[in-house]
């Protein structure tokens, strides 16, 4: 059947400030800003795509409630929230370090590839991953 859900368009992430997060994702991680639409209620529809990916993006959600604000930077607990896959780990690792990205571990080789965990500007954990060739 082809009339079912076909793709995942966006994954939401809580942020303290739209503009601060947009700057981080576009300037530090080189994401592309797809949408930045202001609504009457003060909220915005902000969507960013990672480099080389046009189907799934990150939707920035402004933390407004007490629970939202507590969750900023801790949306996955101690686990990794997102995985950025690369075809050149060394290139991207070195670039990200030059942009001030904080890696919380040194790169390691696993059965599935080379990986290192970094934290975004709010403290959410991300993997930078290059999978091994099959």
N, C-alpha and C positions, 0 to 999 in steps of 0.2 A: 504494500500500500504506500502510495506517495503523498497522501494528504495529511500525514502526521507531522509533528514538529520536526523540522529539518536541521536546525542549528541552535547553538547557544550564542546569543548576540552580545551579552555583557554580563559581567560579574561585578556586583557592587562592593565598594570599599568605603568605609567611614573615614572622613577627614575633618580636621579642625577648621580648615580654611580652603576654599576652592582655589584661589589664585596661587597660594603657596604650593598646593599639591600639583596644580597644572605646571607651574615652573619646574618642580622637581621631576615630574614624569617626562616633560618635553625636553628640558635642558640636560638633565643628568642621565636619564635612561633612554632618551631619544624616541619616546613615544610620539605618535602623531595625534594632535587634537582634532577630533572628528566633529564634535558638537560642543557648543558652549552657549546655551540658550537660557536667557533669564525669564523667569516666570513672575507673575504679579505678586505672589506670596513671598518673594525674596529668595526662593529656592532656584536652582539652576539644573538644567539637563546637561551634564558634562560627560562626554565619552571620549576615551583615548584608546588608540590601538598600538600595540607593540610594533617595532620595526618589522616589516615583512609579513605582517598578519593583518588581514582585512576583515576577517569574519567574527572574531571574538575580541571584545574590548573590556576596558575597566570603566565602570560608571562611578563617578565620585558622588558620594552622598554626604551632605553636610550633617555633622553630629549636632543634634539640637537638644534631645532629651538627656536627662541624667544618665540613663543606661547607655545611650549612644556615646556620650562623652567618655564613659568608663571603658567602652569597647574599642575606642580609637587606639590603634597600635597593638591590639590584643584580640583581634577577631578570630584567630585560630588557636588561642591559648599559647602553648609552647611549641606548637607544630608549624610547619611551613604552610603559608597561605596560598602562594602562587609559585609556579615554575616557569622560568624564562628559558627556553631552549635556544641554543646557539649552534652554529656550524663551525665556530672557531673559538674555543673556550679561552685560550691564551689572549687573543686579541680583545675580546670583550671584557675579560677579567681585568686586564691591564687598563683598558679605557675606563671602566667603571671605577677602579681605584683612583685614577687620575682625576675623576670627577668628585671624589670625596665619599664614594659609596663605602659604607662600613661592612666589611665581611667579618663574620663572627667565627670563622674557621678558615684554615688554609684549604686550598683545593685538594680533593681526595679522589682516587680512582676506585670506582665500584664496578661490580660485574656489568652493570648497565651503562656506565659512562663516567665522565669526569664531572664533579659537582662541587659547589661551595655555597654555603648559606650566607646571605647578606640581609641586612635590615633596611627597610625604607625609612623615609624621614620621620615616620611615626613609630617605628619599632616593629612593624609587621615583618615576619620572616619570609624570605623568598629563596628559591633555589636558582642558581645559574647552572645550567646543565647542557653538556654536550653528550648525546647518546653515542655509544659505540656502533661502528658499522657492523651490520649483520654478516 
